[in-house]
Amino acid sequence: MAAEPRIPDFLYGTAWKEDRTAALTELALRTGFRAIDTANQRRHYFEAGVGEGLAAAYRAGIVTRADLFLQTKFTYKRGQDHRLPYDPSAILATQVAQSLASSLDHLSTDHVDSFVLHGPSSADDWTEDDAEVWEAMRRERDAGHARLLGVSNVSLRHLEQMEASHAEMPSFLQNRCFACLGWDREVRLFCKERKIVYQGFSLLTANPEVLEHRPLIAMAERLNATPAQVVFRFAHGIGILPLTGTSDEAHMKQDLASADINLPADVVLAMESLMG
Ligand SMILES: NC(=O)c1ccc[n+]([C@@H]2O[C@H](COP(=O)([O-])OP(=O)(O)OC[C@H]3O[C@@H](n4cnc5c(N)ncnc54)[C@H](OP(=O)(O)O)[C@@H]3O)[C@@H](O)[C@H]2O)c1
């Protein structure tokens, strides 16, 4: 079996970039990102464009496939538009296999480093459909098409039900992170106890009140950083693997540089409960 990938420090997210996807993916790699998040969900992502960006970076000698952590997702039909990456009349296990095969084709690779269930079939419960999809994802992993598995947009209840069903637990969890919910505290704690890597998205867009918080702005100034950088550095500090979807080269550089900000441990602690 192939070695497990190194867990990255930052994920570059490729949603909502449409015809700029290839150029922005290549730019992100030129700027220093080595981990890319996408999904085989044409409604919000242009995965083939991500593949074009990767190919351009390979041609330019910026990176090789071995340098990269590539993550994609399986999305149920209800999360898709008419541009489906599978036959919707096929059983779910076949949909999973077809979706991943199409992702590998888009990304011109024989495996992804992480394959994520984009969201469970019900907002309330971990259902039999989810169990069937998860089992199919496991088979894809065991066949070598993915190194690690993840789930996204899940609640503590989903996770507890998943665990109670004796399912193999994921390596990654990817959720929107609201400061008013203690930055998804209860799910983060569940993950921490089980060594599941928590990936946080919308760290900036879901939390405008944090970015406008006067003491935080003042502290950012003292650290010669931006409030956005403080949020990303804080996220690292509490064990979140952050995503950024910036389309701006200067912000790409700032987001990566946030890892070097010297944020005191007591500030990290205070920020964790700043809004909830
Ligand atoms: N699993 C899911 O269901 C799900 C859902 C949503 C997103 N995601 C993933 O997460 C990725 C990121 O999404 P997101 O919601 O976190 O972000 P996003 O929607 O891509 O937006 C990031 C925002 O933050 C701004 N920004 C980034 N760095 C900044 C900086 N240093 N200073 C100021 N502004 C900055 C960006 O503006 P500029 O462009 O001007 O920099 C942009 O407006 C997506 O691309 C996708 O891969 C997954």
The ligand as a MOL file (V3000), in Angstrom:
LIG
                    3D

  0  0  0     0  0            999 V3000
M  V30 BEGIN CTAB
M  V30 COUNTS 48 52 0 0 0
M  V30 BEGIN ATOM
M  V30 1 N -17.0770 21.5990 1.8380 0
M  V30 2 C -17.8370 22.6030 1.4640 0
M  V30 3 O -19.0730 22.4930 1.3980 0
M  V30 4 C -17.2080 23.9180 1.1180 0
M  V30 5 C -18.0000 25.0780 1.1080 0
M  V30 6 C -17.3760 26.2840 0.8250 0
M  V30 7 C -16.0290 26.3260 0.5350 0
M  V30 8 N -15.2970 25.1880 0.5230 0 CHG=1
M  V30 9 C -13.8750 25.1940 0.1380 0
M  V30 10 O -13.2180 26.2050 0.8640 0
M  V30 11 C -12.5740 27.1040 -0.0540 0
M  V30 12 C -12.4930 28.4710 0.5500 0
M  V30 13 O -13.7890 28.9740 0.6900 0
M  V30 14 P -14.0460 30.1050 1.7480 0
M  V30 15 O -15.5220 30.1690 1.9070 0
M  V30 16 O -13.1980 29.8770 2.9300 0 CHG=-1
M  V30 17 O -13.4230 31.3390 1.0760 0
M  V30 18 P -13.8620 32.1280 -0.2290 0
M  V30 19 O -15.3400 32.1280 -0.3840 0
M  V30 20 O -13.0880 31.6320 -1.3660 0
M  V30 21 O -13.5140 33.5810 0.1360 0
M  V30 22 C -12.3870 33.9830 0.7780 0
M  V30 23 C -12.6170 35.4600 0.9370 0
M  V30 24 O -11.6510 35.9490 1.7950 0
M  V30 25 C -10.9300 36.9600 1.1290 0
M  V30 26 N -9.5290 36.8410 1.5610 0
M  V30 27 C -8.7120 35.7750 1.5260 0
M  V30 28 N -7.5110 36.0650 2.0480 0
M  V30 29 C -7.5830 37.3540 2.4170 0
M  V30 30 C -6.6760 38.2440 3.0330 0
M  V30 31 N -5.4370 37.8490 3.3600 0
M  V30 32 N -7.0950 39.4930 3.2850 0
M  V30 33 C -8.3320 39.8850 2.9680 0
M  V30 34 N -9.2400 39.1050 2.3680 0
M  V30 35 C -8.8630 37.8490 2.1120 0
M  V30 36 C -11.1140 36.7290 -0.3220 0
M  V30 37 O -11.0300 37.9110 -1.0630 0
M  V30 38 P -9.9640 38.0420 -2.2660 0
M  V30 39 O -10.3230 37.0240 -3.2950 0
M  V30 40 O -10.1340 39.4480 -2.7310 0
M  V30 41 O -8.6500 37.7930 -1.6200 0
M  V30 42 C -12.5300 36.1650 -0.3790 0
M  V30 43 O -13.4890 37.1950 -0.4240 0
M  V30 44 C -13.4110 26.9980 -1.3140 0
M  V30 45 O -12.7260 27.4300 -2.4570 0
M  V30 46 C -13.6760 25.5220 -1.3370 0
M  V30 47 O -12.5430 24.8480 -1.8380 0
M  V30 48 C -15.8610 23.9700 0.8210 0
M  V30 END ATOM
M  V30 BEGIN BOND
M  V30 1 1 1 2
M  V30 2 2 2 3
M  V30 3 1 2 4
M  V30 4 1 4 5
M  V30 5 2 4 48
M  V30 6 2 5 6
M  V30 7 1 6 7
M  V30 8 2 7 8
M  V30 9 1 8 9
M  V30 10 1 8 48
M  V30 11 1 9 10
M  V30 12 1 9 46
M  V30 13 1 10 11
M  V30 14 1 11 12
M  V30 15 1 11 44
M  V30 16 1 12 13
M  V30 17 1 13 14
M  V30 18 2 14 15
M  V30 19 1 14 16
M  V30 20 1 14 17
M  V30 21 1 17 18
M  V30 22 2 18 19
M  V30 23 1 18 20
M  V30 24 1 18 21
M  V30 25 1 21 22
M  V30 26 1 22 23
M  V30 27 1 23 24
M  V30 28 1 23 42
M  V30 29 1 24 25
M  V30 30 1 25 26
M  V30 31 1 25 36
M  V30 32 1 26 27
M  V30 33 1 26 35
M  V30 34 2 27 28
M  V30 35 1 28 29
M  V30 36 1 29 30
M  V30 37 2 29 35
M  V30 38 1 30 31
M  V30 39 2 30 32
M  V30 40 1 32 33
M  V30 41 2 33 34
M  V30 42 1 34 35
M  V30 43 1 36 37
M  V30 44 1 36 42
M  V30 45 1 37 38
M  V30 46 2 38 39
M  V30 47 1 38 40
M  V30 48 1 38 41
M  V30 49 1 42 43
M  V30 50 1 44 45
M  V30 51 1 44 46
M  V30 52 1 46 47
M  V30 END BOND
M  V30 END CTAB
M  END
